Amino acid sequence: MKRGRLRVLLGAAPGVGKTYTMLEEGRRLHDAGHSVVVAVVETHGREATARMLAGLKVIDRMEVAHRDILLTEMDVDAVLALAPEIVLVDEMAHTNAPGSARQKRWQDVEVLLEAGLDVITTVNIQHLESLGDVVEQITGVAQRETVPDAVLRAADQIEVVDLAPQSLRIRLAEGLVYPSSRIDAALSNYFRLGNLTALRELTLLWLADEVDSALQKYRAEHGISHKWEARERVVVALTGGPEGETLLRRGARIAARSAGGELVAVHVTSQDGLRTPHPGALVAQRALVDKLGGSFHQVVGDDIPRALVEFARAANATQLVIGVSRRGKFAAALTGPGIGSTVIRESGDIDVHIVTHSAAAEKWTLPHLGGALSTRRRVLGFVGALIGGPLVSWLLVTFRSDESITSDVLSYQLLVVLVALVGGIWPAVFAALLSGLTLDFFFVAPLYTVTVAEPLHVLALVLYVLNGVLVSYVVDQAARRTRTAVRARAESELLATVAGGVLRGQDALQALVTRTREAFGLVGVRLRAGDTVLYTDGEPVGDDAVTLMPVGERAVLELHGSDLAASERRLLQVIATQMDAALEHKDLAQTANEIAPLAEADRVRSALLAAVGHDLRRPLAAATAAVSGLRATDVDLSDNDRIELLATADESLESLSALITNLLDVSRLQAGALGVRLDPVDVADVVLPALDELDLGPELVDLDLGPNLSIVLADAGLLQRAIVNVVANGVRFAPAGSRVRISASEFAGRVEIRVSDHGPGIPPGRRADVFVPFQRLGDTDNLTGLGLGLAIAKGFVEGMGGTLDADDTPGGGVTMVISLPTMFGGPAEEKPE
């Protein structure tokens, strides 16, 4: 039997209209004469969605008993019995009730497809298996109901049902998505504007990747190898050298210039499996690729240019970015065209960008001072002398005349100068002696003998050789000073890096150890403190030479490899000094971390003493004065005077009792001695007594507790104290004539109690300060308490496993949000459509 076709309506979030679109398409197909049935649909009480069912055949659901509760699920057998052309199945990610034939609804859909029925279904991006962790990071809600990506990718048609995030929030606020009791919590949690925007982007990107996969499949099936510029795809070739960061950023800028551009990084590894010259750099560049939103690939191939081009063609690349070659013209002439030239020749219709960079691809090392010129240049000098001498002799013998002795001498002199410029003093001396003998043999009478008839000719030969030696000496000194300058610059860069790492306060010791090993070409470097190895880099071998360098009085730097020259030891001493400073910085940082809790405790103790000295003294003095007045025998008090004194004493003692209670509460929190007993609690049973305790009526408080709220797990006494402190804070800052609103709603397995006022608000940068003990933001009269209310409330709520956060009130003010887990715990699964 031919398999049915699967059509998926994909949405970024609940409420975008997937179910409505599915039913609308079902009605269109029904009106066109097709047999359409609704196997399962979730209207969630939305009238507009329910009206779309008119005229469609709806299959009755089957009942499944689970723990004495009847649950309803899609009746797959009834659908198969009717054998319609098209089946509408809502919420593909749904988990069936225990006892059903299949665990997931998408498995029921597979049965319908295997029976040859076409299926139109809905799913949210949050339910894709591969995106569960990403969605949880964005929204904070874990998804338990998921659909394997392979199921969606196997669909014959995927359509995105899209709605702008702000429009979706408007729909939600108008009650078109969730009931009114869930609107506030939904808007401030899952349906935040940033969350919806991120989910929308995630949906579009996933679909774009799916379209790209379909395009690649089509190109492979039809044997299409040339590029299709459906979108810009930039491939960056990485060698593992430090220039990779420059190439990646250039490639990212190229990709960003076109909408939907994609960055792809590739590293070609040789088949012999040898390590890259900079494995650490390659790891860092791979992390940079992730930050730039690209993908990293690694391929194996000995022919690097061909491997790069083949990968770029397979990836349908439109641009290829490579680094400029650092080889000179002579090296290119000896070894043939480089990677860049070969890539350009083989790239065909792929644009190639060759990017210049200051970093070298080879391993970074300090130049050696041992010789002025390299062995390679000396060899080239001898080769030039051996080849140039016979060549000049042949030319002079062929084209000279008897009067051209001067030009002969100058020609050989030019050869000696050229050899000196290339190879230095020894090739120049060799060329001078060789050319002098040749000149005497072929051009000075008597010819074809090495005979000096005139003493003056001996002097000329000596001067001839001396000129060559002097020129080569100048060249040698210039090369020596150039190498010294290059080394000095390299040492300066090394020291700047070392000092910068210490000054930035980072743990630069591992970087210093690694840099030291690379800079001096060592096998391994260890930083030891006694018998303890603090940091290490490389793999020391037992028979390597070992150099020990003290690092202050704290440690010893152990260097494995070749012996170091005196100049290198001086530089190493500077590095050891920086290491000592880094160790000292680390010790100080550790000491500071140990002292921080003591400093905080001292700050709290100082604030407590100040509070006792001022805030407690005021009500205590007032109560004492009132009681003294009542006890006075020399003053005749009227009944009104006595009543007023009693009221003053009562008010002062009540204020004193509240202050002492708060001090005891914050002391319990600071000492970690808060006793919490979690029991099932009805929010209404705590909020109403809290208002009675504060003696607040409807003229000051607007109460809106949502219906049918779940029971929360909390300590009723602590929760009441927290609500009292939060509400009292809101009433204190609420403008005259305004009311504090207390509302409660449920969302994602948590109940939120929101206390909103329309006061002056809190600057965003100081919201954390309001929860710090002895902080009174906005209070300057010192008559409103110790500044402990919100700190105590936050400590109590967090002790019960909840959270207390400050948010903005629409129209101005502050909303304090107390969030507590429901009795069942964990975030509840969303049932959006």
C-alpha positions in Angstrom: 0.0 0.0 0.0 1.3 3.5 -0.9 2.3 5.5 2.2 0.2 8.5 2.9 1.6 12.1 2.7 2.4 14.0 5.9 1.9 17.8 6.1 3.1 19.5 9.3 2.1 23.0 10.4 5.0 24.3 12.5 4.6 27.1 15.0 7.1 29.1 17.1 4.9 29.3 20.2 1.4 28.5 21.5 -1.3 30.7 20.1 0.1 31.5 16.6 -2.9 29.8 15.0 -1.8 26.3 13.9 -5.0 24.6 14.9 -7.1 27.2 13.2 -5.0 27.0 10.0 -5.3 23.2 10.1 -9.1 23.3 10.4 -9.3 26.0 7.8 -7.3 23.8 5.3 -9.5 20.8 6.2 -12.7 22.8 5.4 -11.2 23.9 2.1 -10.3 20.4 1.1 -13.8 19.2 2.3 -15.5 21.8 0.1 -13.3 20.7 -2.8 -14.8 17.2 -2.6 -12.2 15.3 -0.5 -13.0 13.0 2.3 -11.8 14.7 5.5 -12.1 13.7 9.2 -11.0 15.4 12.4 -9.3 12.6 14.4 -8.4 14.9 17.3 -8.4 18.6 17.9 -7.7 20.8 21.0 -9.7 24.1 20.9 -8.7 25.1 24.5 -12.0 26.9 24.8 -11.4 29.3 21.8 -14.6 30.1 20.1 -13.1 31.0 16.8 -11.3 27.6 16.6 -14.5 25.7 17.7 -16.5 27.4 14.9 -14.1 26.0 12.3 -15.3 22.5 13.1 -18.7 23.1 11.6 -19.3 20.8 8.6 -16.4 18.5 9.4 -16.6 14.9 10.5 -15.2 14.6 14.1 -14.2 11.2 15.3 -15.3 10.5 18.9 -12.3 9.9 21.2 -11.8 6.6 23.0 -11.7 6.5 26.7 -8.7 5.2 28.6 -8.9 4.5 32.4 -5.9 5.5 34.5 -5.9 5.4 38.3 -9.7 5.6 38.4 -9.7 8.6 36.0 -11.1 8.5 32.5 -8.9 10.1 29.9 -9.7 10.5 26.2 -7.3 9.8 23.3 -7.5 9.6 19.5 -9.3 6.5 18.3 -6.9 5.3 15.6 -9.0 2.2 14.8 -12.1 4.2 14.2 -10.2 6.4 11.8 -8.8 3.4 9.9 -12.4 1.9 9.7 -13.7 5.1 8.0 -10.6 5.2 5.6 -10.9 8.9 4.7 -8.5 10.6 2.3 -7.3 13.2 4.8 -7.0 13.1 8.6 -6.6 16.1 10.8 -4.5 15.4 13.9 -3.8 18.2 16.4 -0.7 18.4 18.8 1.5 15.7 17.3 3.9 15.8 20.3 1.2 14.7 22.7 1.9 11.8 25.1 -0.9 9.3 25.2 -2.5 8.1 28.4 -0.9 5.1 30.0 -2.6 1.9 28.7 -2.9 3.2 25.1 -1.7 1.1 22.2 1.2 3.6 21.5 3.0 5.9 23.8 3.1 9.0 21.6 0.6 10.6 19.2 3.3 10.9 16.5 3.4 7.1 16.6 -0.4 7.0 15.9 0.3 9.3 13.0 2.8 6.8 11.6 0.1 4.1 11.7 -2.2 6.3 9.7 0.5 7.1 7.2 1.4 3.4 6.8 -2.3 2.7 6.0 -2.1 5.1 3.1 -4.0 8.1 4.7 -2.8 11.6 4.3 -2.3 13.5 7.6 -2.3 17.2 8.4 -0.9 17.8 11.9 0.5 20.6 14.1 3.5 20.9 16.3 5.5 23.7 18.1 9.2 24.2 17.6 9.6 23.7 21.4 8.7 20.0 21.0 11.5 19.1 18.6 13.9 16.6 20.3 17.1 18.3 19.2 16.0 21.8 20.4 14.7 20.9 23.8 17.8 22.2 25.7 17.9 25.3 23.6 14.3 26.1 24.2 14.7 25.5 27.9 17.6 27.9 28.0 15.5 30.6 26.3 12.2 30.1 28.2 13.2 28.3 31.4 10.6 25.6 30.7 11.6 22.0 30.2 9.7 20.1 27.5 8.7 16.5 28.4 6.7 15.9 25.2 9.0 15.8 22.2 9.0 14.6 18.6 12.1 13.1 17.0 13.6 15.4 14.3 13.7 12.5 11.9 9.8 12.3 12.0 9.5 15.9 10.9 12.3 15.8 8.4 10.5 12.8 6.7 7.4 15.0 6.2 6.4 15.7 2.7 5.5 19.3 3.5 6.4 21.6 6.4 4.8 25.0 6.7 5.5 27.7 9.3 2.4 29.3 10.8 3.9 32.7 11.7 2.7 35.6 13.9 4.7 38.6 15.0 5.7 38.3 18.7 4.0 41.6 19.7 0.8 40.5 17.9 0.9 37.2 19.8 1.2 39.1 23.1 -1.8 41.2 22.2 -3.8 38.1 21.4 -2.7 36.6 24.8 -3.7 39.8 26.7 -7.1 39.8 25.0 -7.8 36.3 26.4 -7.6 34.6 23.0 -4.9 32.0 24.0 -5.2 31.3 27.7 -7.9 31.9 30.4 -7.6 35.2 32.3 -6.2 33.5 35.4 -3.0 32.6 33.4 -2.5 35.8 31.4 -0.3 37.8 33.8 2.0 34.9 34.5 2.3 33.9 30.8 3.1 37.4 29.7 5.9 37.8 32.2 7.3 34.3 31.7 7.1 32.2 28.6 5.5 34.9 26.5 8.1 37.6 27.0 8.9 39.5 23.9 12.5 38.3 23.9 11.4 34.7 24.3 9.0 34.9 21.4 11.5 36.6 19.1 14.1 34.0 19.9 11.6 31.1 19.3 10.5 32.7 16.0 14.1 33.0 14.8 14.7 29.4 15.9 11.7 28.2 13.9 12.7 30.0 10.7 16.3 28.8 11.0 15.3 25.2 11.5 13.0 25.4 8.5 15.8 27.1 6.5 18.1 24.2 7.3 15.5 21.8 6.3 15.0 23.6 2.9 18.8 23.6 2.5 18.9 19.8 3.1 16.2 19.3 0.6 18.1 21.4 -1.9 21.3 19.4 -1.3 19.4 16.2 -1.8 18.0 17.4 -5.1 21.4 18.5 -6.3 22.9 15.1 -5.4 20.0 13.1 -7.1 20.3 15.1 -10.3 24.1 15.2 -10.4 24.4 19.1 -10.2 27.9 20.1 -9.2 28.0 23.8 -10.0 27.0 26.2 -7.3 23.5 27.5 -6.9 23.6 30.9 -5.2 20.3 30.4 -3.3 22.2 32.1 -0.4 25.7 33.2 0.3 27.8 30.4 1.9 31.3 31.4 2.9 33.9 28.7 3.5 37.0 29.8 5.5 40.1 27.6 5.3 42.0 27.2 8.6 45.5 26.0 8.9 45.7 25.9 12.7 47.9 29.0 12.7 47.2 32.2 14.6 46.0 34.0 11.4 42.8 31.9 11.6 41.0 34.5 13.8 41.6 37.2 11.1 40.3 34.9 8.4 37.2 33.9 10.4 36.2 37.5 11.2 36.7 38.5 7.5 34.5 35.5 6.4 31.8 36.4 8.9 31.7 40.0 7.6 31.3 38.7 4.0 28.5 36.3 5.1 26.8 39.1 7.1 26.6 41.4 4.0 23.9 39.1 2.5 20.7 38.1 4.2 20.8 34.5 5.4 24.6 34.2 4.7 26.3 31.2 6.3 29.8 30.8 7.7 31.5 27.5 7.3 35.1 26.8 8.6 37.1 23.9 7.4 40.5 22.5 8.5 42.3 20.0 6.3 44.3 17.3 8.2 47.0 15.3 6.4 46.4 11.5 6.2 49.6 10.8 8.3 47.8 12.1 11.3 50.5 14.5 12.4 49.4 17.2 14.8 48.7 20.7 13.7 51.5 23.3 14.5 49.0 25.1 16.8 46.5 22.7 18.3 45.5 25.3 20.9 44.9 27.9 18.3 42.7 25.5 16.4 40.6 24.9 19.5 40.2 28.6 20.1 39.3 29.2 16.5 36.6 26.5 16.7 35.1 28.3 19.7 35.2 31.5 17.7 33.3 29.8 14.9 30.5 28.9 17.3 30.4 32.5 18.6 30.2 33.8 15.0 27.2 31.5 14.4 29.1 29.3 11.9 29.9 25.6 11.7 33.3 23.8 11.9 34.3 20.9 9.7 37.5 18.8 9.5 38.5 16.8 6.4 41.4 14.6 5.7 43.5 14.9 2.5 47.2 15.1 1.5 46.4 17.5 -1.4 45.3 20.5 0.6 44.1 22.7 -2.3 42.1 19.9 -3.9 40.6 18.9 -0.6 39.5 22.6 0.1 38.0 23.0 -3.4 36.1 19.7 -3.2 34.7 20.5 0.3 33.7 24.0 -0.9 31.8 22.4 -3.9 30.2 19.8 -1.7 29.0 22.6 0.6 27.6 24.6 -2.3 30.0 27.5 -1.3 29.9 30.8 -3.1 33.0 32.3 -1.4 36.2 30.8 -0.3 38.5 32.7 2.1 42.2 31.7 2.5 45.3 33.3 4.0 48.0 34.9 1.9 51.1 32.8 1.3 54.2 33.9 3.2 56.7 32.3 0.8 59.0 34.4 -1.2 59.4 34.4 -4.9 62.5 32.4 -4.9 60.9 29.7 -2.7 57.9 29.7 -4.9 60.1 29.2 -7.9 61.9 26.2 -6.3 58.8 24.5 -4.8 56.2 25.4 -7.4 52.9 27.2 -7.0 51.5 27.5 -3.5 48.1 26.6 -2.1 46.5 30.0 -3.0 47.5 29.7 -6.7 46.2 26.2 -6.9 43.0 27.0 -5.2 42.3 29.9 -7.5 43.0 27.7 -10.6 40.8 24.9 -9.3 38.0 26.9 -7.8 36.1 27.5 -11.0 32.9 29.6 -10.3 33.7 29.9 -6.6 35.0 33.4 -5.6 38.3 33.2 -3.7 39.4 35.8 -1.2 43.1 35.8 -0.3 43.4 37.8 2.9 46.6 39.3 4.2 47.5 38.9 7.9 50.3 39.7 10.2 50.4 36.3 12.0 52.7 33.6 10.7 51.4 30.1 10.1 54.5 28.5 11.5 55.2 27.9 15.2 56.2 31.1 17.0 59.8 31.0 18.4 62.4 33.5 19.3 65.1 33.9 16.5 68.5 32.5 17.4 71.5 34.7 17.7 74.1 32.0 16.9 74.8 33.0 13.3 74.3 36.2 11.3 73.1 34.4 8.2 71.1 31.2 7.9 72.7 28.0 6.6 70.3 28.2 3.6 71.7 31.5 2.6 75.3 30.3 2.9 74.5 27.3 0.8 72.9 29.5 -1.8 76.1 31.7 -1.8 78.4 28.7 -2.5 76.0 27.5 -5.2 76.0 31.0 -6.8 79.8 31.1 -6.7 80.1 27.6 -8.3 77.5 28.4 -11.0 78.3 32.1 -11.6 82.1 31.7 -11.9 82.0 29.4 -14.9 79.2 31.3 -16.5 81.0 34.6 -16.3 84.2 33.0 -17.6 82.4 31.6 -20.6 80.8 34.9 -21.4 84.1 36.8 -21.1 86.0 34.2 -23.2 83.4 34.4 -25.9 82.9 38.1 -26.2 86.1 39.7 -24.8 88.9 41.5 -26.6 92.6 42.0 -25.7 91.9 45.5 -24.3 89.0 44.5 -22.0 90.9 43.4 -18.9 89.3 46.2 -16.9 85.8 45.0 -17.7 86.9 41.4 -17.0 88.1 42.4 -13.5 84.9 44.4 -12.8 82.7 41.5 -14.0 84.4 39.1 -11.5 84.2 41.8 -8.8 80.4 42.1 -9.4 80.1 38.3 -9.0 81.9 38.4 -5.7 79.7 41.3 -4.4 76.5 39.4 -5.4 77.8 36.2 -3.7 78.6 38.3 -0.6 75.1 39.8 -0.5 73.6 36.4 -0.7 75.8 34.1 1.4 78.1 36.3 3.5 81.8 36.2 4.1 82.8 32.6 3.5 81.0 32.2 0.1 82.4 35.6 -0.8 86.0 34.6 0.0 85.5 31.4 -1.9 84.1 33.3 -4.9 87.0 35.9 -4.7 89.7 33.2 -4.7 88.0 31.2 -7.4 87.4 34.2 -9.7 91.0 35.5 -9.0 92.5 32.2 -10.1 90.2 32.1 -13.1 91.1 35.7 -14.1 94.8 34.9 -13.9 94.5 31.7 -15.7 92.4 32.9 -18.7 93.0 36.6 -19.0 96.5 37.6 -17.6 99.6 36.8 -19.5 101.1 34.3 -19.6 97.7 32.7 -20.4 96.5 29.3 -19.2 98.9 29.3 -16.3 98.6 30.4 -12.7 101.7 32.6 -12.8 102.1 36.2 -11.4 104.8 37.9 -13.4 104.5 41.3 -11.9 104.5 41.9 -8.1 101.9 44.6 -8.7 99.5 41.9 -9.8 99.8 40.2 -6.4 98.7 43.4 -4.7 95.8 43.7 -7.1 94.7 40.1 -6.3 94.9 40.8 -2.5 92.9 44.0 -2.9 90.4 42.1 -5.0 89.9 39.5 -2.3 89.9 42.2 0.4 87.0 44.0 -1.4 85.0 40.9 -1.4 85.7 40.3 2.3 84.7 43.9 3.3 81.5 43.7 1.3 80.6 40.3 2.9 81.4 41.7 6.3 79.0 44.6 5.9 76.3 42.1 4.7 77.0 39.8 7.7 76.8 42.7 10.2 73.6 44.0 8.6 72.1 40.5 8.8 73.2 40.1 12.4 71.7 43.4 13.5 68.5 42.6 11.6 68.2 39.3 13.5 69.0 41.1 16.7 66.2 43.6 16.0 63.7 40.9 15.2 64.6 39.0 18.4 64.3 42.2 20.4 60.9 42.8 19.0 59.8 39.2 19.7 61.1 39.5 23.2 59.2 42.8 23.7 56.0 41.1 22.4 56.5 38.2 24.8 57.1 40.5 27.8 54.1 42.6 26.9 51.9 39.6 26.7 53.3 38.3 30.1 52.9 41.7 31.8 49.4 42.2 30.3 48.2 38.9 31.6 49.3 39.7 35.1 47.9 43.3 35.0 44.5 42.0 33.9 44.4 40.0 37.0 43.7 36.7 35.2 45.2 33.4 36.1 48.0 33.8 33.5 50.4 31.2 34.9 49.4 28.4 32.5 49.6 30.9 29.6 53.1 31.9 30.8 54.3 28.4 31.1 53.0 27.5 27.6 54.4 30.7 26.1 57.8 30.0 27.7 58.0 26.5 26.2 57.1 27.7 22.8 59.3 30.8 22.8 62.5 28.9 23.8 61.8 25.8 21.8 61.7 23.5 24.9 60.3 20.0 25.2 58.5 20.7 28.4 58.1 23.3 31.2 56.9 22.8 34.7 56.2 25.3 37.5 56.8 23.5 40.8 56.2 24.4 44.5 58.2 21.8 46.4 57.1 18.4 45.1 53.8 19.8 43.8 53.5 20.5 40.1 51.4 23.7 39.8 51.4 24.1 36.0 52.9 22.1 33.2 53.1 22.2 29.4 54.7 19.7 27.1 56.0 16.2 27.8 59.5 16.2 29.4 61.7 13.2 28.6 64.1 11.7 31.1 67.3 12.3 29.1 66.6 15.9 28.3 68.7 18.7 29.8 67.0 20.3 32.7 67.4 24.0 33.7 66.1 25.3 37.0 65.1 28.9 37.5 63.9 30.2 40.9 60.5 32.0 40.9 60.8 34.2 43.9 60.5 32.2 47.1 57.4 30.4 46.1 58.3 28.1 43.3 60.9 26.8 40.8 60.6 26.9 37.0 61.8 23.6 35.5 62.8 23.7 31.8 63.4 20.5 29.8 65.3 20.7 26.5 68.4 22.3 25.2 70.7 24.5 27.3 69.8 28.2 27.1 72.2 30.9 26.1 73.1 33.8 28.5 70.8 36.2 26.7 67.9 33.7 26.9 68.5 33.3 30.6 68.2 37.0 31.1 64.9 37.0 29.4 63.8 34.0 31.3 64.6 35.8 34.6 62.2 38.6 33.6 59.5 35.9 32.9 60.2 34.3 36.3 59.7 37.7 37.9 56.3 38.0 36.2 55.4 34.5 37.3 56.2 35.4 40.9 54.0 38.5 40.6 51.2 36.3 39.2 51.6 33.8 42.0 51.4 36.7 44.5 48.3 38.0 42.8 46.7 34.6 43.0 47.5 34.3 46.7 46.1 37.8 47.4 42.9 36.9 45.4 42.5 33.7 47.4 43.0 35.7 50.6 40.5 38.3 49.5 37.9 35.6 48.8 38.5 34.2 52.3 38.2 37.6 53.8 35.1 38.6 51.8 32.6 36.7 54.1 34.2 38.2 57.1 34.0 41.7 55.7 30.3 41.2 54.8 29.7 39.9 58.4 31.5 43.0 59.7 29.4 45.3 57.5 26.2 43.6 58.8 27.4 43.9 62.3 28.3 47.6 61.9 24.9 48.2 60.4 23.2 46.3 63.2 25.0 48.4 65.8 24.0 51.5 64.0 20.4 50.3 63.8 20.4 49.5 67.5 21.9 52.9 68.3 19.3 54.8 66.3 16.2 52.9 65.1 15.7 50.9 68.2 16.4 53.9 70.5 13.6 56.0 69.1 10.6 53.7 69.9 12.3 52.6 73.1 12.7 56.3 74.2 9.1 57.1 73.2 7.7 54.1 75.2 9.9 54.9 78.2 8.7 58.5 78.2 5.1 57.5 77.9 5.4 55.0 80.8 7.3 57.5 82.9 4.5 60.0 82.4 1.9 57.6 83.4 3.8 56.7 86.6 4.5 60.3 87.6 2.8 61.3 90.9 3.5 64.9 90.7 1.5 65.5 87.6 -2.3 65.4 87.4 -3.2 63.7 84.1 -6.5 63.9 82.5 -8.2 60.9 81.0 -7.4 62.0 77.5 -3.8 62.5 78.5 -3.6 59.0 79.9 -5.2 57.5 76.8 -2.8 59.4 74.5 0.2 58.2 76.6 -1.0 54.7 76.5 -1.5 54.8 72.8 2.1 56.2 72.4 3.5 53.5 74.6 1.5 50.8 72.7 2.6 52.1 69.3 6.2 52.4 70.3 6.3 48.9 71.8 4.6 47.5 68.7 7.2 49.2 66.5 10.0 47.9 68.8 8.6 44.4 68.7 8.5 44.5 64.8 12.1 45.8 64.7 13.4 43.1 67.0 11.5 40.4 65.1 13.1 41.6 61.8 16.5 41.6 63.5 16.0 38.1 64.8 14.8 37.0 61.3 17.8 38.4 59.5 20.1 36.9 62.1 18.6 33.5 61.4 19.1 34.0 57.7 22.7 35.2 58.2 23.5 32.2 60.4 21.7 29.7 58.1 19.5 28.6 60.9 16.2 29.1 59.2 13.8 26.3 60.0 11.5 25.5 57.1 8.6 23.0 57.1 7.0 22.6 53.7 3.3 21.7 53.7 0.5 22.0 51.2 -0.7 25.6 51.4 -3.6 27.4 49.8 -2.4 30.9 48.7 -5.6 32.5 49.8 -5.2 31.1 53.3 -2.0 33.0 53.6 -2.6 36.3 51.7 -5.8 37.2 53.6 -4.3 36.8 57.1 -1.3 38.9 56.0 -3.7 41.7 55.0 -5.5 41.3 58.4 -2.2 41.6 60.1 -1.4 44.8 58.3 -5.0 46.0 58.8 -5.4 46.9 55.1 -8.8 47.3 53.6 -10.1 47.7 50.0 -9.3 51.4 50.0 -5.6 50.5 50.0 -5.4 47.0 48.4 -6.9 45.6 45.2 -7.1 41.8 45.7 -7.3 39.5 42.6 -6.6 35.9 43.4 -7.1 33.7 40.4 -9.7 30.9 40.6 -8.7 27.2 41.0 -5.1 27.9 41.9 -3.1 24.8 42.6 -1.9 24.1 46.2 1.7 25.2 46.7 4.4 23.7 48.9 5.5 26.3 51.5 5.9 27.1 55.1 2.6 29.0 55.9 4.2 31.1 58.7 7.3 32.1 56.7 5.2 32.8 53.6 2.8 35.0 55.6 5.8 36.9 57.0 7.2 37.4 53.5 3.9 38.6 52.1 3.5 41.0 55.0 6.9 42.6 54.4 6.4 42.8 50.6 2.9 44.3 50.9 4.0 46.7 53.6 6.9 47.9 51.3 4.4 48.4 48.4 2.0 50.4 50.6 4.8 52.6 51.9 5.8 53.7 48.4 2.4 53.8 46.8 1.3 57.4 46.0 -1.6 58.8 48.0 -5.0 57.8 46.5 -3.6 54.7 44.7 -4.0 51.1 45.7 -1.6 48.2 45.8 -2.7 45.3 43.6 -2.2 41.7 44.9 -2.8 39.1 42.3 -2.0 35.4 42.0 -1.9 33.2 38.9 -0.5 29.8 37.8 1.9 29.1 34.9 4.3 26.3 34.1 3.8 24.4 37.4 4.4 27.5 39.6 2.1 29.9 41.4 3.1 33.6 41.3 1.9 36.1 43.8 2.4 39.6 42.4 2.4 42.7 44.5 2.2 45.8 42.3 2.4 49.5 43.2 2.6 52.7 41.2 5.3 54.4 43.2 8.6 55.9 42.0 10.0 52.5 41.0 13.6 51.2 41.2 16.4 52.0 38.8 17.3 48.8 36.8 20.8 48.9 38.0 19.8 48.9 41.7 17.1 46.2 41.8 19.5 43.8 43.5 20.3 46.4 46.2 16.7 46.4 47.6 17.2 42.8 48.8 20.4 43.6 50.7 20.0 44.0 54.5 20.0 47.6 55.9 19.3 49.2 52.4 16.6 51.8 52.3 16.3 53.0 48.7 14.2 56.2 48.5 13.9 56.5 52.3 15.7 59.6 53.7 13.7 60.2 56.9 15.1 57.2 58.8 11.7 56.6 60.2 10.6 53.6 58.1 12.6 50.8 59.7 15.9 49.1 59.3 15.6 48.3 55.6 15.3 44.6 56.3 11.8 43.8 55.0 12.6 42.7 51.5 15.8 41.0 52.5 13.9 38.9 55.0 11.1 38.2 52.5 13.6 37.0 49.9 15.4 34.8 52.4 12.2 33.2 53.5 10.9 32.6 50.0 14.2 31.2 48.7 14.3 29.0 51.8 11.0 27.4 50.7 12.4 26.7 47.2 10.8 29.8 45.6 12.0 33.1 44.2 11.4 36.8 44.9 12.2 39.2 42.1 11.5 42.9 41.2 9.8 43.8 38.0 8.4 46.9 36.4 4.7 47.8 36.8 3.0 48.8 33.6 2.5 52.6 33.9 5.3 53.0 36.5 6.1 51.5 39.8 7.4 48.1 41.1 6.0 44.7 41.0 7.4 42.2 43.5 6.9 38.6 42.2 6.8 35.7 44.6 7.1 32.4 42.7 6.5 29.1 44.4 6.3 25.5 43.1 3.0 23.8 43.1 2.4 20.7 45.2 3.3 18.4 42.2 6.6 20.2 41.6 8.5 21.0 38.4 7.3 22.9 35.4 4.0 21.7 34.0 4.0 20.7 30.3 2.4 23.4 28.1 -0.8 22.4 26.3 -0.9 25.4 24.0 -3.0 24.3 21.0 
